[in-house]
Amino acid sequence: MRLATTVTKLAVAVLGAGVSGCGASQAGPVAETPVYVLNLQGSEQGRPDQRPAILVLSEFTTISEVTWHSWGPTRAVGAGRLSGTWCLPACENAPYEATVTLSNVTPVRGKGYFSRYAVAAEVPPRQRPAADLSGMLPTP
């Protein structure tokens, strides 16, 4: 029974449950599970990170100088400078202003990890077909 309670509390915390106005009630406060992103910046295996200034979104795309407006429990939103192999050499010295949204929290060993990203940016039309603006994030 204790394992089931622990799993339930983890799922509630990771998924951001505790919906108000639905008639659901909680017996007591549930500790919020930490939410991370597996960041490949400077590490091929990746490392758990929260609110990184530089985030490798994929093998083709990185967002840097990120200022996080929100972080967890179900999504994170930040603004920064987008660049990637798909926009070189044009964006090498002038990355595109962008907003990144991380979502789809997946529980892994007692922590939640964002597993999807979506980027909104003013990318030139000729680069848009190759731009890596949404996808899956790795998890441990």
NORJORA-V950613 format. One record per pair of residues at least 12 apart in sequence whose C-alpha atoms are under 6 Angstrom apart, sorted by the first residue. I is the first residue (numbers start at 1). GAP is how many residues later the second one is. D is the distance in Angstrom with one decimal. If there is no record, write none. Layout:
i = (I	I)
gap = (GAP	GAP)
d = (D	D)
This chain:
i = (13	13	14	14	15	16	16	34	35	35	36	36	36	36	37	37	37	38	39	40	41	53	53	60	60	61	61	62	62	62	63	63	64	64	65	66	66	66	67	75	75	76	76	77	77	78	78	79	79	80	80	81	81	81	81	82	82	82	83	86	86	98	98	99	99	100	100	101	101	102	102	102	103	104	115	115	116	116	116	117	117	118	118	119)
gap = (19	20	19	98	59	57	58	77	77	78	12	13	14	77	12	76	77	101	16	16	15	12	13	24	25	22	23	20	21	22	18	19	16	17	15	12	13	14	12	27	28	25	26	23	24	21	22	19	20	17	18	14	15	16	17	13	14	16	12	44	45	22	23	20	21	18	19	16	17	12	14	15	13	12	21	22	19	20	21	17	18	15	16	14)
d = (5.0	5.5	5.9	5.8	6.0	5.5	5.7	5.7	4.5	5.5	5.7	5.3	5.2	4.8	5.3	5.2	5.3	5.8	6.0	5.7	5.6	5.3	4.8	5.2	5.4	5.9	4.2	6.0	5.6	6.0	5.3	4.5	5.6	5.1	5.1	6.0	5.3	4.2	5.4	5.4	4.5	5.6	5.0	5.7	4.6	5.7	5.4	5.7	4.3	6.0	5.5	5.3	5.3	4.8	5.8	5.2	4.9	6.0	5.2	5.8	5.9	5.6	4.4	5.6	5.2	5.7	4.5	5.6	5.3	6.0	5.7	4.5	5.2	5.8	5.6	4.5	5.7	4.4	5.2	5.4	5.6	5.7	4.2	4.9)
